[in-house]
Amino acid sequence: MKNSINKAINALRRGDFVLIHDSESRENETDLVIAAQFIKPRDIARMRRDGGGLICIAVDEEIANKLELPFITEVYEYASEKFRILTHIRPDDIPYDEKSSFSITINYRDTFTGISDYDRALTIRRFAQFCKRMPKNMAERFGDEFRSPGHVPLLISSGIENREGHTELSTTLLRMANLTPVAAICEMLDSGTYRALSRRDAIRYANENNLVFLEGDEIKNFKKN
């Protein structure tokens, strides 16, 4: 286990992808994970091509708190007095968890539409750089560089002690690597079955592409020890 974690840490420090499978009792999905501070347009293209899921930014809970980022459900709750439809779409029936990690969506202000590989890489990389700087009055300064809505969803970690999703697993691993705890993640899908890529096929992909494959339990247990 320690050897796998060390390999994953070294890969992330090089700007390479790591594959993380949460667990068979949860989503049972594998995500492509990369340190947001290193992401390039070609990495977004690979996530589109080989992942196929939603490309998101996973944010460490400490950073999210300093940024005063809301969970999107909190925004809906606040706005539901004016827009009644928001009362009726609460995510209170998620089959694999108690709550969603989704926050707002963003674009970097210097992007065009925000959806191209170039634009999304720029948004993700600039967000990581902003979080690394941790400027004073973060919330106010954030608006100088980013706008919302945008094409990159933010996901807020609740801490691996409280939730065991890819958001928590990826940001925890980045902290272990002493990198900015902001990850770009994307679910791996199967265009043949139209479902999530199986664990077996994700391992095969990792082996064929010389990438590290980790189980969520490996990250949790390593952190405990």
C-alpha positions, 0 to 999 in steps of 0.5 A: 500500500505504501509503495502505491501511495508513494508512486501516486504522490510522485506521479502527481508531483510530475503533473501526471494522472492518477486513477482513484476508485472510491469503493464498490459499496459507494459510487463504484467509479474510477476518476482520472485525477491530476494536480490542478496547478499543473493541468494543460489543455492536452490533459483536458483533452485526455479527460474528455477522450479517456474519461468522458465524465464531468470535468470538475475542480475538487477543493480542499475544505480549508480553502473552500472555507476561506473562500466562503464557497457555498454548497449549491444546495445552500444557494438553492435553499436561500433562493427557494423563497423566490423560486419555488421550483428549487424547493422541489429539486432538493438532492435528498435521495442520492443513493450513494451518499447523504449530500452532494459536494457540488458548489458553483461553476466558474470561468476564468475571466480571460477565457472566451466561451470557457468550454474549450480544452484551452479555456478549461485548463486555464480556468482550472490552473488559475484557480489552483494558483489563486488558492496557492496565493491565498490573498487577503480578502479572498472572496472579494479578490476571487471576483477579480479573476473569475465569473460565475456561472461557468463551465467548470464545476467546483466540488467542496471537500467535507474532509475524508473523516466525514465523506469518502468521495473522490473530492475528499480522496483526491484533495487528501492525496494532494495534501500528502504530496505537499501540493496545492490541495486542488484537483481536476477530476473526471469520472471514467465512463464506458462507451460500450456499456453506457455506464461507469467504467468497471474497476477491472477495465480501469485497472487495465487502462492504468496498466496500459498507460503506466498510471497508478491505480489507487483504491480509496481505502489505501488513501484513507488507511495511509492517512490514518497511519 
